[in-house]
Amino acid sequence: MIDLIKTAADYILESQDTTGEYSAKSHWGPEGNIYKALCCWALCQTYKQTKEAKYLKSAKKILRRYEDLQVKKGAWSLSFKKNGLRFQITEKQRKASEEIVDPIITGAVLKSICLYEKYSHSQEFKTLKESSVNFLVKEWSKRNNNILGSNSAVNNLRTDPASYNFLVLEGAMLCNQIDNKMKMELKESVLEVFLGYEEDCMPLMFGYHALVLSNLDSKNTEKIVNKITKYLSNNSLASADFKGGYGHKDGLRGLCFNELHTRSTCGIIMACKALQKLSKEKFENHINIYEDALNFLKSMKDNEGGFFEFYDVDMDKKLGKGSVAQYLTIFALGGLGD
């Protein structure tokens, strides 16, 4: 697996400019500010497994970029870039993404800083970390435990806006400056979202939540295991024609089965790994789903480097080299950085 992880991580490095921005010739949808933080998690995970300094150096470059992009101290906007091959937004939505502060990004950046500190043993982003903590604590309190607020112009781009709370939880759990009360409230919020998922929910978000909760919530193990086994048994977004391939569901177009996405397959792999951790017996009952998903992910590897984002069934072609396919491959095969 380490060779596949390095393939994805090396492509992130190759696609970065001098400021840490990711750029690919083609991508499924617009890149945005949150993607850089998730690349940072993935690079720290790769460093953890390889101890190769180039990955940590690249993560540092991303954090330097975040220092420059703050809308206000400890806060960033989504700032979507140019449209992609399939997922496209209007200029009104793009403008909103540039102007409206999104607290979810701060959670992802906070985890990036914590991971970088852990592996570099450096406090060089201490000020950025403090600003991020202060902003998150203030927003959590101000919004009555709803970190998203009512940013409808941005939230409309998401299938389920509440599904992104886990990014704030991930940042909070690694940070000693955030008190246990807020951490517990966040965890309860994330668990509630997970247990409320329908059988046709987006595999990526289901997998993220399953993996995060499998690491954090031992008192609800039975509920989590039952939820994962039911979801995998239904397997409702699985392609009927391509083993391990899964359709995609987004906030603008709904459910698409003519695109089989790396992100969806990675979500299934993460859910399987969570189940394997919590119940090896029940994982064995679904091992064929795991193996099919793993084989599909391997098939999305590009011989010229990195991984493709999706397979267009109608065109019979693999397309898109956005950062999503790279960092999610690392998450699915290696973990979320910590």
WOWOTA-V310729 format. One record per residue. RES is the residue in one small letter. PSI is psi in radians with two decimals (NA if undefined). D_CENTER is the distance of its C-alpha to the mean C-alpha in Angstrom with 1 decimal. Layout:
res & psi & d_center
RES & PSI & D_CENTER
RES & PSI & D_CENTER
//
This chain:
res & psi & d_center
m & -0.50 & 19.3
i & -0.57 & 19.4
d & -0.68 & 20.8
l & -0.69 & 17.9
i & -0.78 & 15.5
k & -0.59 & 17.9
t & -0.79 & 18.1
a & -0.79 & 14.5
a & -0.72 & 14.8
d & -0.57 & 18.2
y & -0.59 & 17.2
i & -0.79 & 14.8
l & -0.78 & 18.0
e & -0.47 & 20.3
s & -0.03 & 18.4
q & 2.48 & 18.4
d & -3.03 & 21.5
t & -0.32 & 23.4
t & -0.04 & 21.5
g & 0.01 & 18.0
e & 2.45 & 17.1
y & 2.38 & 15.6
s & 2.21 & 17.9
a & 2.71 & 18.4
k & -0.62 & 21.4
s & 2.59 & 19.6
h & 2.67 & 16.2
w & -0.78 & 15.4
g & 3.12 & 14.6
p & 2.40 & 14.8
e & 2.68 & 12.8
g & 3.07 & 12.3
n & -0.59 & 12.3
i & -0.49 & 8.8
y & -0.60 & 7.8
k & -0.70 & 10.4
a & -0.71 & 9.1
l & -0.56 & 6.0
c & -0.66 & 8.9
c & -0.76 & 10.9
w & -0.82 & 9.2
a & -0.69 & 9.5
l & -0.65 & 13.0
c & -0.67 & 14.0
q & -0.73 & 13.2
t & -0.69 & 15.3
y & -0.74 & 18.0
k & -0.68 & 18.1
q & -0.41 & 19.1
t & -0.44 & 21.2
k & 0.41 & 22.6
e & 2.10 & 22.8
a & -0.42 & 23.1
k & -0.52 & 21.8
y & -0.68 & 18.2
l & -0.64 & 18.8
k & -0.70 & 20.9
s & -0.67 & 18.1
a & -0.69 & 15.8
k & -0.70 & 18.9
k & -0.70 & 19.3
i & -0.76 & 16.0
l & -0.62 & 17.0
r & -0.68 & 20.5
r & -0.68 & 19.1
y & -0.59 & 17.5
e & -0.68 & 21.0
d & -0.43 & 22.5
l & 0.03 & 20.1
q & 2.28 & 20.7
v & -0.71 & 22.1
k & 3.04 & 23.7
k & 2.11 & 23.4
g & 0.28 & 20.0
a & 2.53 & 18.6
w & 2.78 & 17.0
s & 2.87 & 16.8
l & -0.77 & 14.2
s & 1.18 & 16.7
f & 2.46 & 15.9
k & -2.72 & 17.8
k & 2.67 & 19.9
n & 2.71 & 19.5
g & -2.90 & 18.3
l & -0.60 & 20.1
r & -0.93 & 19.2
f & 2.02 & 17.1
q & 2.55 & 19.4
i & 2.82 & 20.1
t & 2.89 & 23.4
e & -0.57 & 24.7
k & -0.76 & 25.0
q & -0.67 & 21.3
r & -0.73 & 20.6
k & -0.73 & 23.1
a & -0.69 & 21.6
s & -0.42 & 18.2
e & -0.42 & 20.2
e & -0.50 & 22.3
i & 2.20 & 20.5
v & 2.36 & 18.8
d & 1.83 & 15.4
p & -0.42 & 15.1
i & -0.66 & 11.4
i & -0.68 & 11.1
t & -0.69 & 13.7
g & -0.75 & 11.9
a & -0.67 & 9.1
v & -0.71 & 12.2
l & -0.76 & 14.1
k & -0.68 & 12.1
s & -0.76 & 12.3
i & -0.79 & 16.0
c & -0.72 & 16.5
l & -0.74 & 15.2
y & -0.74 & 17.3
e & -0.73 & 20.2
k & -0.75 & 20.0
y & -0.41 & 20.3
s & -0.31 & 22.5
h & 0.62 & 24.7
s & 2.53 & 24.8
q & 0.44 & 25.0
e & -0.27 & 25.0
f & 0.50 & 22.2
k & -0.77 & 24.0
t & -0.74 & 24.9
l & -0.68 & 21.4
k & -0.80 & 20.2
e & -0.71 & 23.1
s & -0.70 & 22.5
s & -0.76 & 18.9
v & -0.84 & 20.2
n & -0.72 & 23.2
f & -0.80 & 21.3
l & -0.78 & 18.9
v & -0.74 & 21.9
k & -0.79 & 24.0
e & -0.71 & 21.6
w & -0.73 & 21.0
s & -0.80 & 24.7
k & -0.60 & 25.7
r & 0.32 & 23.5
n & 0.91 & 24.9
n & 0.32 & 21.7
n & 1.66 & 19.7
i & -0.37 & 17.4
l & -0.53 & 16.8
g & -2.53 & 20.5
s & 0.77 & 21.8
n & 1.26 & 20.2
s & -0.63 & 21.0
a & -0.62 & 20.8
v & -0.76 & 17.1
n & -0.48 & 16.3
n & -0.31 & 18.1
l & -0.12 & 15.5
r & 2.41 & 13.1
t & -0.79 & 14.2
d & 1.67 & 14.0
p & -0.66 & 13.6
a & -0.31 & 13.9
s & -0.21 & 10.8
y & -0.05 & 8.9
n & -0.47 & 11.4
f & -0.46 & 9.5
l & -0.62 & 7.9
v & -0.73 & 11.7
l & -0.78 & 12.7
e & -0.72 & 10.8
g & -0.74 & 12.6
a & -0.70 & 15.8
m & -0.46 & 16.2
l & -0.04 & 16.5
c & 2.06 & 18.9
n & -0.35 & 22.6
q & -0.16 & 23.4
i & 2.25 & 21.8
d & 2.83 & 24.2
n & -0.52 & 23.8
k & -0.83 & 24.7
m & -0.68 & 21.6
k & -0.76 & 19.4
m & -0.70 & 21.2
e & -0.73 & 20.9
l & -0.77 & 17.2
k & -0.72 & 17.0
e & -0.66 & 19.5
s & -0.78 & 17.6
v & -0.72 & 14.4
l & -0.73 & 16.9
e & -0.76 & 18.8
v & -0.81 & 15.9
f & -0.83 & 15.1
l & -0.35 & 18.9
g & -0.05 & 19.4
y & 2.43 & 17.3
e & 2.92 & 19.6
e & -0.28 & 20.0
d & 0.39 & 18.8
c & 2.86 & 15.5
m & 2.15 & 12.4
p & -0.62 & 11.7
l & -0.85 & 8.0
m & -0.64 & 8.1
f & -0.81 & 11.1
g & -0.75 & 9.7
y & -0.92 & 7.0
h & -0.73 & 10.1
a & -0.78 & 12.5
l & -0.75 & 11.3
v & -0.85 & 11.0
l & -0.52 & 14.3
s & -0.41 & 16.0
n & -0.30 & 15.8
l & -0.38 & 17.0
d & 1.45 & 19.3
s & -0.44 & 22.3
k & -0.29 & 24.6
n & 0.46 & 22.9
t & -0.80 & 22.4
e & -0.77 & 24.7
k & -0.74 & 23.0
i & -0.78 & 19.5
v & -0.80 & 21.2
n & -0.67 & 23.1
k & -0.76 & 20.2
i & -0.81 & 18.4
t & -0.65 & 21.7
k & -0.74 & 22.6
y & -0.80 & 19.4
l & -0.59 & 19.8
s & -0.69 & 23.5
n & -0.78 & 23.2
n & 0.77 & 20.7
s & -0.34 & 21.4
l & 0.11 & 18.9
a & 2.47 & 20.2
s & 2.44 & 22.3
a & -0.31 & 26.0
d & -0.34 & 26.8
f & 1.88 & 24.1
k & 2.31 & 23.2
g & -0.08 & 19.6
g & 2.47 & 18.7
y & 2.51 & 16.9
g & 3.14 & 17.3
h & 2.59 & 14.9
k & 2.14 & 15.1
d & 3.02 & 14.4
g & -0.28 & 16.1
l & -0.64 & 18.9
r & -0.15 & 20.0
g & -2.51 & 19.3
l & 2.24 & 19.3
c & 2.09 & 19.8
f & -0.12 & 21.2
n & 0.02 & 22.6
e & 2.11 & 19.2
l & 2.06 & 17.6
h & 2.41 & 14.0
t & -0.71 & 12.3
r & -0.67 & 9.0
s & -0.77 & 11.2
t & -0.69 & 13.0
c & -0.64 & 10.1
g & -0.71 & 9.4
i & -0.74 & 13.2
i & -0.73 & 13.3
m & -0.70 & 11.1
a & -0.71 & 13.3
c & -0.70 & 16.3
k & -0.62 & 15.6
a & -0.75 & 15.4
l & -0.69 & 18.6
q & -0.66 & 20.2
k & -0.66 & 19.8
l & -0.52 & 21.3
s & 1.69 & 23.9
k & -0.58 & 24.9
e & -0.82 & 27.5
k & -0.51 & 25.3
f & -0.74 & 22.8
e & -0.53 & 25.9
n & -0.30 & 26.7
h & 0.32 & 23.5
i & -0.48 & 23.4
n & -0.61 & 24.3
i & -0.75 & 21.1
y & -0.82 & 19.2
e & -0.69 & 21.5
d & -0.74 & 21.4
a & -0.72 & 17.6
l & -0.73 & 17.9
n & -0.66 & 20.7
f & -0.76 & 19.1
l & -0.77 & 16.2
k & -0.62 & 19.0
s & -0.29 & 20.8
m & 0.02 & 18.2
k & 2.33 & 18.9
d & 2.27 & 21.0
n & -0.33 & 24.2
e & 0.06 & 24.0
g & 2.48 & 20.8
g & -2.93 & 17.1
f & 2.54 & 15.7
f & 2.69 & 16.2
e & -0.65 & 13.7
f & 2.77 & 16.2
y & 2.08 & 19.7
d & 1.94 & 22.1
v & -0.75 & 24.4
d & -0.65 & 27.2
m & -0.24 & 27.3
d & 0.92 & 26.7
k & 2.46 & 24.5
k & 2.35 & 21.2
l & 2.81 & 19.7
g & 2.27 & 17.1
k & 0.58 & 15.9
g & 2.91 & 13.1
s & -0.47 & 10.5
v & -0.80 & 7.8
a & -0.49 & 10.1
q & -0.94 & 10.7
y & -0.55 & 7.7
l & -0.59 & 6.6
t & -0.74 & 10.3
i & -0.75 & 10.4
f & -0.79 & 8.1
a & -0.69 & 10.2
l & -0.49 & 13.3
g & -0.60 & 13.3
g & 3.12 & 11.0
l & 0.30 & 8.6
g & -0.47 & 11.4
d & NA & 13.9
//
